[in-house]
Structures are given as structure tokens and as C-alpha cells.
Amino acid sequence: MVSQLIQDKSGADVVSKEVFVLPTSFAQARLWFLDRMEPGSAVYNLPAAVRFSGDLDVNALESALNAIIERHETLRTTFASVDGRPVQVIAPRLVLELPVIRIEGLDKTERSASADRLIGEEVEKTFNLAEGPLIRALLLELDDREHVLVVTMHHIICDGWSLGVFVREMSALYNGNMSGRAADIGTLPIQYADYASWQKEWLSGDLLKGQTDYWREQLSDLPVLELPTDHPRPRVQSHNGATDRFEISAELASSLKRLSTQNGATLFMTLLAAFKVLLMRYSSQKDLAVGSPIAGRERAEVEPLIGFFANTVVLRTGLSTWLTFDELLQRVKQTCLGAYSNQDMPFETLMEELRPGRDISRNPFFQVMFVMQESLASEIALNGVTLSQLEIETATAKFDLTLMVAEREQGLKCALEYNTDIYEKRTME
């Protein structure tokens, strides 16, 4: 541990208490700079909500949450400025209290509506990256046997994969607390700060040059996607948003999986190809780029960690009306495979190397995102309690459009997040 001279947000030098001060990853540095440019925004909040039905032991749950925080340094991390650049400040200890709000005096429908309102308020609360903590938890008690846990983290310490790690460990630790036996979750081989230091050393030389060359060729002369909008685009990109949800039946989902198998493709590739056909139809453009997150966990050591490993790849495909869908799918497949082979280039470094034209009304390289999501609730099994994942409505949108798809037993659950400054709800429906 060290006592490190750092700066607060005003730029004044302050002396921290005894903490670990370590470099950030490329992705963390970019989010830190974005937060400095747009402080007080909830756009990079990552929330999850789970309904518990049964005899929930609140003390055992709170103990499990704090055991996870003790286990993962990133959940005890805040961010400070040294010479104008961010550093990770890791506290040796953090104890999180689990506040409980009891919703009383209402019928079941009113309790559910009240819970939705409280969840919405909770996930829109912003974080202070310098002060922390960058994780919050809230438990809503609808009655003695019905609870909703809301956990919100800032994206700078977490990603979608991390949420799965979080709920699996919460399950194991809660069950261990209830049984009186130690949870079998093993010892972490490294911490996120180790990865951040290693990333800067590893991504250099021939590897960096090779991937830079690939992306420079792939994104050369990339046109801007011009989808029709309901309102003029604001001069400065906003993040006001809403989400429209729909489902694809199990029967159609099975057909899509068969089509994928027949073409040697994944379901992701098939859905992306179909999405690009839709974008081509509405934009009348045949050279389309869509962003997509990739886990960024190629090494086994980082798989059990909570942290911001996800990277963004730009999937650009040339389309044509004379292509059959199978032929289009093969093009999308090759685009994806090429991106996967060059996924180590952080999106932040890509922007520094290629320096796309600055347009503060749009995201660089792409304005539309496509995401395949994992189910969280299916990962959890608690003693004496059944669980279900809740959909969370947020009022933010990172891009013009983001289509998110999650596999379920009953089919595919889809969510279309859109920027409400340029699109109306009726258009999305």
C-alpha cells in the first residue's frame, strides 16, 4: 500500500489514505475521460434486478454481497487523476450496507408498480468515479416472501459477463451462509489491475501493427449510416432513451438455429445478417457498419473476474439486393471471423490510431449496436428461494439504436433501445 499524491476533480492535489494506486486499462481510461466531459450521467450504469420468491435470509444475502466485494478488487476501486491521467485507487476494504425498503399498504398490482418506480429511480442515480463506491445494492420487500434485489454498477468496473460472475458467486456464497459451509468458488488467479498492467505491455509491436493495419483497411472510407429519423439530430449527441420490447417465438427461434447450423454460422451471425437487411431497407444503403460488444476474455485467468474486459468491434459488410440470404450470411460470417481474429485492439486505441472525423452529434464509426445477451436468473439457485430476472426500464441510450437479444426457453427476448431525441416510440413499434 502507498499514500499517493492525487488530484480531486477540481484539479487540487489531495493526499489519499492508504490505498493501492495502479494504472487503468484502455477501456477504463476512455470511460473516465467521457465521465469528465459529461459528469453526472447514468448512461454507463449497468443494473440488474432479480425477484426472490420464498424465505429469503436478508443477512445471508448482505454477507454474500460483501464477500464478493472483498474477493474482487475492482468493486473496491475508484478513480483519481495523476498528471491529468486516470489511475485506479483500490481500497483495502469496503463494506456495503444493503438497505431494505418495505412496500406496504398496497394491493399486489400497486406494489408491483411502486417497485418498478423505485427500481427506475435507483438505476438512474449517478456515480462519482472519484469518491465511489461504484456499486450499489437495494432490496425491495413486497411482502414477507417476495423481494426484489437491484444491483447497479458503473461500467468502468463491470461488464455484461461480470454480471453473470456476480450472480453465480452470490448464489454460491448465499447457499454457503445458509448451510454453514464454505462456498466452493475457488481462489482468483489474478485481479483486474493485473490485467490492466499486462494489457499495456502485451498490446505493442507486431501485434499492435497487424491489428491496426487490419482495422485501417476494414474501416477505410466508412460511410455514415443515414437512417430516417422522426426529429432532426441534435447538434451534440444526447443519451436520452427508451426501450421497446418484443419476443420471437420458440418455433421461429428453432428455425433460425437450424438455418445457422446449415450455413456453418452462429445464431448471432444469422440475426445480425437479418438486422442488416432491415437497416439496408430503411436506409437504402448497401455498405453498413454495426457495432457489437465482444467479451475480451480469451485467457482463462480472466474468466472468473469482475471487471471491464468487454471490447467493441465494428462489423462492416457490403450488401446487395441480388444476394440470397445464405450468400449474405456468408459475408456476415466472414466479417465476424475477421473481427474476432483482430479483437485485441481496444476500441479506444482504434480511435487514436485511425482518428475518425470528429462529429459531436454521432458516435464514431457506427450509430447502431447489436448485442446477444446472457440470461442472469438461470445462473442463480438459492436455498428455499425461486428467482426470476426482471426487465429494467432505463431512460438512457448509448447509441441511436441498440438491438439486444437474449435466448430463453420460450424463444428470443428482444429489446430495442433508441434515442428519444430523434425517434418516437410509435416508429420503434
C-alpha positions as CSV (number, residue, x, y, z in Angstrom):
1,M,0.0,0.0,0.0
2,V,1.1,3.6,-0.6
3,S,0.0,7.1,0.3
4,Q,-0.2,8.6,-3.2
5,L,-0.5,12.3,-4.2
6,I,-3.5,12.5,-6.4
7,Q,-5.9,15.2,-7.7
8,D,-9.5,15.7,-7.0
9,K,-12.0,16.7,-9.7
10,S,-11.2,20.4,-9.2
11,G,-7.5,19.7,-10.0
12,A,-6.3,20.4,-6.5
13,D,-3.7,18.0,-5.1
14,V,-5.0,15.8,-2.3
15,V,-3.3,13.0,-0.3
16,S,-5.2,9.8,-0.2
17,K,-5.5,7.4,2.7
18,E,-3.5,4.2,2.3
19,V,-4.7,2.6,-0.9
20,F,-3.3,0.8,-3.9
21,V,-2.8,3.1,-6.9
22,L,-2.4,1.4,-10.2
23,P,-2.8,2.0,-14.0
24,T,-6.2,1.8,-15.7
25,S,-7.0,-0.4,-18.7
26,F,-7.5,1.3,-22.0
27,A,-11.3,0.9,-21.7
28,Q,-11.4,2.4,-18.2
29,A,-9.3,5.4,-19.3
30,R,-11.8,6.2,-22.1
31,L,-14.8,5.9,-19.7
32,W,-13.0,8.2,-17.2
33,F,-12.5,10.8,-19.9
34,L,-16.1,10.5,-21.1
35,D,-17.2,11.0,-17.5
36,R,-15.1,14.1,-17.2
37,M,-16.8,15.5,-20.3
38,E,-20.3,14.6,-19.2
39,P,-20.3,14.3,-15.4
40,G,-23.5,13.2,-13.7
41,S,-24.7,10.9,-16.5
42,A,-26.3,7.5,-15.8
43,V,-25.7,6.3,-19.4
44,Y,-22.8,3.9,-18.2
45,N,-24.7,2.4,-15.3
46,L,-25.1,-1.4,-15.5
47,P,-28.1,-2.5,-13.5
48,A,-29.5,-5.9,-12.8
49,A,-32.7,-6.8,-10.9
50,V,-33.8,-10.2,-9.6
51,R,-37.1,-11.2,-7.9
52,F,-36.8,-13.6,-5.0
53,S,-39.9,-15.7,-4.1
54,G,-39.6,-17.6,-0.8
55,D,-38.0,-17.3,2.6
56,L,-35.1,-15.0,1.9
57,D,-32.5,-14.5,4.6
58,V,-31.5,-10.8,4.2
59,N,-28.5,-11.1,6.5
60,A,-27.1,-14.0,4.5
61,L,-27.7,-12.1,1.3
62,E,-25.9,-9.0,2.6
63,S,-23.0,-11.1,3.8
64,A,-22.7,-12.8,0.3
65,L,-22.6,-9.3,-1.4
66,N,-19.8,-8.1,0.9
67,A,-17.9,-11.4,0.4
68,I,-17.9,-10.7,-3.4
69,I,-16.7,-7.1,-2.8
70,E,-13.9,-8.4,-0.6
71,R,-13.0,-11.0,-3.3
72,H,-12.9,-8.6,-6.3
73,E,-10.6,-5.6,-6.0
74,T,-12.4,-3.8,-8.9
75,L,-15.6,-3.5,-6.7
76,R,-13.4,-1.5,-4.2
77,T,-12.0,0.7,-6.9
78,T,-12.4,4.4,-7.5
79,F,-10.5,6.7,-10.0
80,A,-8.3,9.7,-9.4
81,S,-6.2,12.0,-11.6
82,V,-2.4,11.9,-11.6
83,D,-0.8,14.5,-14.0
84,G,-4.2,14.7,-15.8
85,R,-4.5,11.0,-16.4
86,P,-6.6,8.4,-14.6
87,V,-5.4,5.8,-12.1
88,Q,-7.2,3.1,-10.2
89,V,-7.4,3.6,-6.5
90,I,-8.1,0.3,-4.8
91,A,-9.3,0.4,-1.2
92,P,-8.2,-2.4,1.0
93,R,-11.7,-2.8,2.4
94,L,-15.3,-1.8,1.6
95,V,-18.4,-2.9,3.5
96,L,-21.7,-2.3,1.7
97,E,-24.9,-2.0,3.6
98,L,-27.9,-3.5,2.0
99,P,-30.8,-1.1,2.5
100,V,-34.3,-2.6,2.6
101,I,-37.4,-0.7,1.6
102,R,-40.7,-2.3,2.5
103,I,-43.6,-1.5,0.3
104,E,-46.7,-1.6,2.4
105,G,-50.4,-0.8,2.3
106,L,-51.0,-1.5,-1.4
107,D,-52.6,-4.3,-3.4
108,K,-50.3,-6.6,-5.5
109,T,-50.6,-4.5,-8.7
110,E,-49.9,-1.3,-6.8
111,R,-46.9,-2.9,-5.0
112,S,-45.5,-4.0,-8.4
113,A,-45.9,-0.6,-9.8
114,S,-44.3,1.0,-6.8
115,A,-41.4,-1.4,-7.1
116,D,-40.9,-0.5,-10.8
117,R,-40.8,3.2,-9.9
118,L,-38.2,2.6,-7.1
119,I,-36.1,0.4,-9.4
120,G,-36.2,3.1,-12.1
121,E,-35.1,5.8,-9.6
122,E,-32.3,3.5,-8.3
123,V,-30.7,2.6,-11.6
124,E,-30.7,6.3,-12.8
125,K,-28.7,7.5,-9.7
126,T,-25.3,8.6,-10.9
127,F,-21.9,7.6,-9.6
128,N,-18.9,9.7,-8.6
129,L,-15.9,7.9,-10.0
130,A,-13.5,9.7,-7.6
131,E,-15.5,9.1,-4.4
132,G,-17.3,5.8,-5.0
133,P,-18.4,3.2,-4.2
134,L,-19.1,2.3,-7.8
135,I,-21.5,-0.5,-6.8
136,R,-24.9,-0.1,-5.1
137,A,-27.5,-2.6,-3.9
138,L,-31.1,-2.1,-2.8
139,L,-33.6,-4.7,-1.6
140,L,-37.3,-4.1,-2.0
141,E,-39.6,-6.1,0.2
142,L,-43.0,-6.5,-1.4
143,D,-44.2,-8.9,1.3
144,D,-42.7,-11.5,3.7
145,R,-42.0,-13.9,0.8
146,E,-41.4,-11.6,-2.1
147,H,-38.3,-9.5,-2.6
148,V,-36.5,-7.7,-5.4
149,L,-32.7,-7.2,-5.4
150,V,-31.4,-4.3,-7.5
151,V,-27.6,-4.1,-8.1
152,T,-26.2,-1.2,-10.0
153,M,-22.5,-0.9,-11.0
154,H,-20.7,1.6,-13.2
155,H,-19.5,0.2,-16.4
156,I,-15.9,1.2,-15.6
157,I,-15.7,-1.7,-13.1
158,C,-18.1,-4.2,-14.7
159,D,-19.4,-5.6,-18.0
160,G,-22.2,-8.0,-19.1
161,W,-20.0,-11.1,-18.5
162,S,-19.2,-9.7,-15.0
163,L,-22.9,-9.7,-14.1
164,G,-23.0,-13.4,-14.7
165,V,-20.0,-13.9,-12.5
166,F,-21.6,-11.8,-9.8
167,V,-24.9,-13.7,-9.6
168,R,-23.1,-17.1,-9.7
169,E,-20.9,-16.2,-6.8
170,M,-23.8,-14.6,-4.9
171,S,-25.7,-17.9,-5.3
172,A,-22.8,-20.0,-4.0
173,L,-21.9,-17.6,-1.1
174,Y,-25.6,-17.3,0.0
175,N,-26.0,-21.0,0.0
176,G,-22.8,-21.4,1.9
177,N,-24.0,-18.9,4.5
178,M,-27.3,-20.8,4.8
179,S,-25.7,-24.2,5.1
180,G,-22.7,-23.2,7.3
181,R,-20.2,-24.5,4.8
182,A,-17.6,-22.5,2.8
183,A,-18.7,-21.7,-0.8
184,D,-16.8,-23.6,-3.4
185,I,-15.8,-20.7,-5.6
186,G,-12.0,-21.2,-5.6
187,T,-9.3,-18.5,-5.4
188,L,-8.9,-15.9,-8.1
189,P,-5.7,-16.3,-10.0
190,I,-5.3,-12.6,-10.7
191,Q,-7.1,-9.3,-10.1
192,Y,-8.3,-6.8,-12.7
193,A,-5.4,-4.4,-12.0
194,D,-3.0,-7.2,-13.1
195,Y,-4.8,-7.5,-16.4
196,A,-4.7,-3.7,-16.9
197,S,-0.9,-3.6,-16.4
198,W,-0.4,-6.7,-18.6
199,Q,-2.6,-5.3,-21.4
200,K,-0.4,-2.2,-21.8
201,E,2.7,-4.4,-22.0
202,W,1.3,-7.0,-24.3
203,L,-0.5,-4.8,-26.9
204,S,2.5,-3.5,-28.7
205,G,5.0,-4.3,-31.5
206,D,3.9,-6.6,-34.3
207,L,0.6,-7.5,-32.7
208,L,-0.5,-3.9,-32.5
209,K,0.7,-3.1,-36.0
210,G,-1.0,-6.2,-37.5
211,Q,-4.4,-5.4,-35.9
212,T,-4.1,-1.7,-36.7
213,D,-3.5,-2.5,-40.4
214,Y,-6.5,-4.8,-40.4
215,W,-8.9,-2.2,-39.0
216,R,-7.4,0.6,-41.1
217,E,-8.3,-1.4,-44.2
218,Q,-11.6,-2.6,-42.8
219,L,-12.8,0.9,-41.9
220,S,-11.4,2.9,-44.8
221,D,-13.9,5.3,-46.3
222,L,-16.6,4.1,-44.0
223,P,-19.9,5.9,-44.8
224,V,-22.2,7.2,-42.2
225,L,-25.4,5.3,-41.7
226,E,-28.3,7.6,-42.5
227,L,-31.5,6.1,-41.2
228,P,-34.6,8.2,-41.4
229,T,-35.5,9.9,-38.1
230,D,-38.6,11.5,-36.6
231,H,-36.7,14.6,-35.4
232,P,-33.6,16.5,-36.5
233,R,-30.4,15.1,-34.9
234,P,-29.3,17.4,-32.1
235,R,-26.0,19.3,-32.7
236,V,-24.5,17.5,-29.7
237,Q,-25.1,13.8,-29.3
238,S,-27.5,13.1,-26.4
239,H,-28.2,9.9,-24.5
240,N,-31.9,10.3,-23.7
241,G,-33.5,7.0,-24.4
242,A,-36.3,4.4,-24.0
243,T,-36.7,0.7,-24.8
244,D,-39.3,-1.2,-26.8
245,R,-39.5,-5.0,-26.1
246,F,-40.8,-7.9,-28.3
247,E,-40.4,-11.6,-28.5
248,I,-39.5,-14.2,-31.2
249,S,-41.4,-17.5,-30.7
250,A,-39.6,-20.7,-29.8
251,E,-40.7,-22.2,-33.1
252,L,-39.1,-19.4,-35.1
253,A,-36.0,-19.4,-32.9
254,S,-35.5,-23.1,-33.6
255,S,-35.8,-22.4,-37.3
256,L,-33.2,-19.7,-37.1
257,K,-30.8,-22.0,-35.2
258,R,-31.3,-24.7,-37.9
259,L,-30.6,-22.1,-40.6
260,S,-27.4,-21.1,-38.7
261,T,-26.2,-24.7,-38.5
262,Q,-26.9,-25.4,-42.2
263,N,-24.7,-22.4,-43.0
264,G,-21.9,-23.1,-40.5
265,A,-22.8,-19.9,-38.7
266,T,-23.8,-19.0,-35.2
267,L,-27.2,-17.7,-34.2
268,F,-25.5,-14.3,-33.6
269,M,-24.4,-14.2,-37.2
270,T,-27.8,-15.1,-38.6
271,L,-29.6,-12.5,-36.5
272,L,-27.0,-9.9,-37.4
273,A,-27.5,-10.6,-41.1
274,A,-31.2,-10.3,-40.8
275,F,-30.8,-7.0,-38.8
276,K,-28.5,-5.6,-41.6
277,V,-31.1,-6.5,-44.2
278,L,-33.6,-4.4,-42.2
279,L,-31.1,-1.5,-41.9
280,M,-30.5,-1.7,-45.7
281,R,-34.2,-1.5,-46.4
282,Y,-34.7,1.6,-44.2
283,S,-31.5,3.4,-45.2
284,S,-31.2,2.4,-48.8
285,Q,-27.5,1.9,-48.1
286,K,-25.5,-1.2,-49.0
287,D,-22.3,-0.6,-47.0
288,L,-23.3,-1.0,-43.4
289,A,-21.3,-0.9,-40.1
290,V,-22.8,-2.1,-36.9
291,G,-21.0,-2.1,-33.5
292,S,-21.1,-5.2,-31.3
293,P,-19.5,-5.9,-27.9
294,I,-17.1,-8.9,-27.5
295,A,-16.2,-10.5,-24.2
296,G,-12.5,-9.8,-24.4
297,R,-11.7,-12.8,-22.2
298,E,-9.6,-15.0,-24.3
299,R,-7.3,-16.0,-21.4
300,A,-8.6,-18.5,-18.8
301,E,-7.2,-16.4,-15.9
302,V,-9.7,-13.5,-16.5
303,E,-12.8,-15.6,-17.0
304,P,-13.8,-15.6,-13.3
305,L,-13.1,-11.9,-12.7
306,I,-15.5,-9.0,-12.4
307,G,-14.2,-6.1,-14.4
308,F,-14.4,-4.1,-17.6
309,F,-13.0,-6.5,-20.2
310,A,-15.5,-6.1,-23.0
311,N,-14.4,-4.6,-26.2
312,T,-16.3,-3.2,-29.1
313,V,-15.8,-4.4,-32.7
314,V,-17.1,-2.7,-35.8
315,L,-18.8,-5.2,-38.2
316,R,-18.8,-3.8,-41.7
317,T,-20.5,-5.7,-44.5
318,G,-21.2,-4.9,-48.2
319,L,-24.7,-5.9,-49.0
320,S,-26.6,-6.2,-52.3
321,T,-30.3,-6.8,-53.2
322,W,-29.2,-9.6,-55.6
323,L,-27.6,-11.7,-52.9
324,T,-29.6,-14.6,-51.5
325,F,-29.9,-14.6,-47.7
326,D,-27.5,-17.6,-47.5
327,E,-24.9,-15.7,-49.5
328,L,-25.4,-12.6,-47.3
329,L,-25.0,-14.7,-44.2
330,Q,-21.6,-16.0,-45.5
331,R,-20.5,-12.4,-46.0
332,V,-21.5,-11.5,-42.4
333,K,-19.8,-14.7,-41.1
334,Q,-16.5,-13.7,-42.7
335,T,-16.9,-10.2,-41.3
336,C,-17.4,-11.6,-37.9
337,L,-14.5,-14.1,-38.1
338,G,-12.1,-11.3,-39.2
339,A,-13.2,-9.1,-36.3
340,Y,-12.8,-12.0,-33.9
341,S,-9.2,-12.6,-35.1
342,N,-8.4,-8.9,-34.5
343,Q,-10.4,-8.3,-31.4
344,D,-7.5,-7.4,-29.1
345,M,-7.3,-3.9,-30.5
346,P,-9.1,-1.8,-27.8
347,F,-11.8,0.5,-29.3
348,E,-10.1,3.4,-27.6
349,T,-6.7,2.6,-29.3
350,L,-8.5,2.1,-32.6
351,M,-9.9,5.7,-32.4
352,E,-6.5,7.1,-31.5
353,E,-4.8,5.2,-34.4
354,L,-7.4,5.9,-37.1
355,R,-8.6,9.3,-35.9
356,P,-12.1,9.3,-37.4
357,G,-13.5,12.7,-38.3
358,R,-14.9,14.5,-35.2
359,D,-18.7,14.8,-35.2
360,I,-20.1,15.5,-31.8
361,S,-23.6,14.6,-33.0
362,R,-22.7,11.0,-33.6
363,N,-20.7,8.1,-32.2
364,P,-17.5,7.4,-34.2
365,F,-17.6,4.5,-36.7
366,F,-21.2,3.4,-36.0
367,Q,-24.5,4.6,-34.7
368,V,-26.2,1.2,-34.3
369,M,-25.3,-1.6,-31.9
370,F,-26.2,-5.3,-31.9
371,V,-25.9,-7.4,-28.7
372,M,-26.5,-11.0,-27.8
373,Q,-27.2,-11.2,-24.0
374,E,-26.9,-14.0,-21.5
375,S,-29.7,-14.8,-19.0
376,L,-28.8,-13.9,-15.4
377,A,-31.6,-15.6,-13.5
378,S,-30.8,-19.0,-15.0
379,E,-27.4,-18.8,-13.3
380,I,-28.8,-18.5,-9.8
381,A,-30.1,-21.2,-7.4
382,L,-30.7,-20.2,-3.8
383,N,-31.8,-22.5,-0.9
384,G,-35.5,-22.2,-0.4
385,V,-36.0,-19.4,-2.9
386,T,-37.0,-19.3,-6.6
387,L,-35.8,-16.5,-8.8
388,S,-36.7,-14.6,-11.9
389,Q,-34.8,-11.9,-13.8
390,L,-36.7,-8.6,-14.1
391,E,-36.5,-6.3,-17.1
392,I,-35.3,-2.8,-16.2
393,E,-36.5,0.3,-18.0
394,T,-33.9,3.0,-18.2
395,A,-34.1,6.5,-19.7
396,T,-30.8,6.4,-21.5
397,A,-29.4,5.2,-24.9
398,K,-25.7,5.0,-25.7
399,F,-26.4,4.9,-29.5
400,D,-29.1,5.8,-32.0
401,L,-30.3,2.2,-31.9
402,T,-29.3,-0.9,-29.9
403,L,-30.9,-4.2,-30.6
404,M,-30.4,-6.7,-27.7
405,V,-31.4,-10.3,-28.0
406,A,-31.4,-13.0,-25.2
407,E,-32.1,-16.7,-25.6
408,R,-34.8,-18.1,-23.4
409,E,-36.5,-21.5,-23.3
410,Q,-39.7,-19.8,-24.7
411,G,-37.8,-18.2,-27.6
412,L,-35.8,-15.0,-28.0
413,K,-36.5,-11.9,-25.9
414,C,-35.6,-8.8,-27.7
415,A,-35.2,-5.2,-26.6
416,L,-34.7,-2.2,-28.9
417,E,-33.1,0.7,-27.1
418,Y,-33.4,4.0,-29.0
419,N,-32.5,7.7,-28.7
420,T,-35.7,9.6,-27.9
421,D,-34.4,12.9,-29.2
422,I,-34.5,11.5,-32.8
423,Y,-37.1,8.7,-32.6
424,E,-40.7,8.4,-31.5
425,K,-42.0,5.3,-29.7
426,R,-44.5,4.6,-32.5
427,T,-41.7,4.4,-35.0
428,M,-39.9,1.8,-33.0
429,E,-43.0,-0.3,-32.6
